Amino acid sequence: MGEADQCIAALENLLSSPLPRYMRLLALSIQADAWVTKEDTHSDTLRKAINLCTEILDTPNLGLAWKFKALTQRAQFYERMNDQKKALDDYASILAHTPSGSSANKRRDWHWFYNAGFASIRLLGQLQDWDGALALAKKLAQTSGPRAREAAAYARRIQLEHFIWQDEPENAAPETGKPETPAQTAS
């Protein structure tokens, strides 16, 4: 029996008894990670890990930190299964919450927020959706979080590397689709 199997068995034994909520959530999270560290990682073991994350997410009154952790784990497992759509959906669930609250919670929430954001940008890039990646990088850059400048630089790099030039609303061409002539701008 390998180390991952031993860990899974020990956690199964632990989870079969009543546990405080925090210990139960931690055991489920560690068990999900143990499933994907097995050498025979294939869709069955990844599915078991995903199900454990879903079990965490189904916990009543789940705190935001645990929700973000479980969504991030599950998204990473979906990525390993090459199911980018489900991974992006889980990351989007995190990005729907802009961090707020006490400084300790805010710092932790920003971690998960940017983790989901930059992972989504990476996935959108793999899918060649550079407009989507740019829009998300700009969204992250508009936040007041600790990695906003990094996101702005990333957005700029995407623009330059993929030649994406979006007109600002005040600089947009007229609806005719033709550029304005000097005579039109003078009137």
Secondary structure, DSSP 8 states (H G I E B T S, - for coil): --HHHHHHHHHHHHHTS---HHHHHHHHHHHHHHHHHSTT-SHHHHHHHHHHHHHHHTSTT--HHHHHHHHHHHHHHHHHTT-HHHHHHHHHHHHTS---SSHHHHHHHHHHHHHHHHHHHHHHHHTT-HHHHHHHHHHHHTS-STTHHHHHHHHHHHHHHHT-----GGG---TTSS---HHHHH-
